[in-house]
Amino acid sequence: MARKRAFFLAALAAPLAVLAVPAIAQASLAMLDSLDRGGWEVRYRDGSAARKVCVRTGREFIQLRHSDSGCNRFVVEDSATDVTVQYTCRGNGYGRTHIRKETASLVQIDSQGISGGKPFQFTAEARRTGACG
């Protein structure tokens, strides 16, 4: 009986192991790694004040409304030109951000979610402006 149960559990686990492989590969976010490092300016389409961001990894664009470093992230899309990440910041809301690369120094950002108990939604363009400063 124990042998049958072990076989049954192994049969159930096999498809799950196969599904886990794409999730690991999916989480590389290589497009963000290909962005130019340095100072960037984020210009919001709604006319809000522009924001300066020092880009070291490209992942700085994922959570523009949540500076929390302990947020959980789930990669929804990860291609050579597009990245979509959904994240949850325990006790401080959540968000979903889509970043589209036009060049290594120009990206388009769409983000929405809840921050500080209030909803947010924005579209923005970010351009590299030079060195971090």
Stockholm file with secondary structure:
# STOCKHOLM 1.0

chainA/1-133         MARKRAFFLAALAAPLAVLAVPAIAQASLAMLDSLDRGGWEVRYRDGSAARKVCVRTGREFIQLRHSDSGCNRFVVEDSATDVTVQYTCRGNGYGRTHIRKETASLVQIDSQGISGGKPFQFTAEARRTGACG
#=GR chainA/1-133 SS CHHHHHHHHHHHHHHHHHHHHHHHHHTTCHHHHTSCCEEEEEEETTCCCCEEEEESSSGGGTTTTCCCSSCEEEEEEECSSEEEEEEEETTTEEEEEEEEEEETTEEEEEEEEEETTEEEEEEEEEEEEESCC
#=GC SS_cons         CHHHHHHHHHHHHHHHHHHHHHHHHHTTCHHHHTSCCEEEEEEETTCCCCEEEEESSSGGGTTTTCCCSSCEEEEEEECSSEEEEEEEETTTEEEEEEEEEEETTEEEEEEEEEETTEEEEEEEEEEEEESCC
//
